[in-house]
């Protein structure tokens, strides 16, 4: 299942994607869906099998613009 880490800052989203990749999580930058309610931005996309590792990577730094994790259910994303 596809997951997103939603950020209000593009710079922090891109930094987090680098941290994910360094931690062995295949991740990519995608447009933040409108369901996130944070305006246009960039989110980190990864598969749910890496969720524990993604949370661990998130805890390593203080991301003030982190909005939450979203999961794809059907054709829509919702906050987890």
C-alpha positions in Angstrom: 0.0 0.0 0.0 1.3 3.5 -0.9 2.0 6.0 1.9 2.9 9.6 1.9 4.8 11.7 4.5 3.2 15.2 4.1 5.2 18.4 4.6 4.3 22.1 4.4 7.9 22.8 3.4 9.4 21.6 0.1 12.9 21.8 1.5 12.1 19.6 4.5 10.3 17.1 2.3 13.3 16.8 0.0 15.7 16.5 2.9 13.5 13.8 4.4 13.5 11.9 1.1 17.3 11.9 1.2 17.2 10.6 4.8 14.8 7.8 3.8 17.0 6.8 0.9 20.1 6.8 3.1 18.1 4.6 5.6 17.3 2.0 2.8 13.7 3.2 2.1 12.9 3.5 -1.6 11.2 6.9 -1.7 10.4 9.6 -4.2 9.0 13.1 -4.3 5.4 13.5 -5.4 2.8 16.3 -5.4 0.9 16.5 -2.2 -2.8 15.5 -2.8 -5.5 18.0 -2.1 -6.9 15.7 0.6 -3.9 16.7 2.7 -5.3 20.2 3.1 -1.8 21.9 3.2 -1.8 23.6 -0.2 0.5 22.7 -3.0 3.7 21.0 -1.9 5.8 17.9 -2.1 5.4 14.7 -0.2 7.6 11.7 0.3 6.1 8.6 -1.3 7.0 5.1 -0.1 5.4 1.7 0.5 3.8 0.7 3.8 6.2 -2.2 4.4 8.8 0.6 5.1 6.5 2.5 7.5 8.4 1.6 10.7 11.7 2.6 9.2 10.2 5.8 7.8 8.9 6.8 11.3 12.4 6.1 12.7 14.0 8.3 10.1 11.5 11.0 10.9 12.4 10.9 14.6 16.1 11.5 13.8 15.4 15.2 12.9 13.0 17.9 13.9 10.8 18.6 10.9 8.7 21.6 11.9 6.6 21.4 8.7 5.7 17.7 9.0 1.9 17.4 8.7 1.4 13.6 9.1 1.4 10.3 7.2 -1.3 9.5 4.7 -2.3 6.1 3.2 -3.8 5.4 -0.1 -7.2 3.7 0.0 -8.6 3.1 -3.4 -8.2 6.3 -5.4 -7.9 8.7 -2.4 -5.4 9.4 0.4 -6.4 9.9 4.0 -4.5 10.6 7.1 -3.4 7.6 9.1 
